Amino acid sequence: MTSLLLALLFLLAALVVNYLLVRSRWQDATIIKFILPAVFGLALLFVWEGLVRSFEVSPVILPAPLAIADTFLSSLGLLWQDFIQTVIKGAMTGFLIGCTVAFAVAIAIDRSSFLTRGLLPIGNFVAALPIIGIAPILVNWFGFDWQSKAAVVVVMVFFPMLVNSVQGLRASEAIQRDLMQTYAANYFQTLIKLRLPAAMPFIFNGLKIATTLALIGAIVAEYFGSPTRGMGFRISTGVGSLAIDLVWAEIVMAAAAGTAFFGLMSVLEQRVTFWHPSQRSKR
């Protein structure tokens, strides 16, 4: 009976999504972008809750969504502490430092063919280093607090940002650069007026990639040593003590933070690169 009810619920959600997507007069409205994932997500949560309860799955294996929500609400203070430690101090600091340095190096590479041949292969080598290998080393260098996590994030976000920035700085056409030369524009005038605006879609692509890498890097780095706070620390100790509902609460917090961070970059991209064909096609 429970399985039939769950199947009917999922079918109803599918019909609602189909109606909103195909037949609704609001199918082109911005609100549909939020309604469709919300309806589908709620249906999945109901199915998850029903399956766990109907098959009496142990909470050690898979807790029910309501149990996770209860743990989340009752542990807001602890989760906020972990959020500050991992996201704000570790991920955000490393993201800002890594992306800023990568952009500065990209400009230096763009100015010098010697650096192009020298730094890009080294950057490719650094990007191939496994986080499991570099995290313990950086923890030994910078200590167990957030500084070592920020250092891991810097290493992870540096190369994607560097590659996208270099590619973006070379995205302008030769005829456009020749036109700037006829205006007697120097390198930095050409950079500000032409090359940097043309590079913005590539730069934001690197920033969006870096948002997810920053959070992953900060969380994983905490497995190799951290004070008694942080998402990675809480997940590791939660698994060890079989507090799986708390582990899932931390996962929900990390997913929400990552989604918000990525969404912020997407909104900034739309505001800055509104002129680009990729943005005009989304309207």
Summary of the structure (lengths in Angstrom):
residues: 283
radius of gyration: 23.4
end to end distance: 44.8
largest distance: 78.4
contacts: 897
relative contact order: 0.11
helix: 82%
strand: 0%
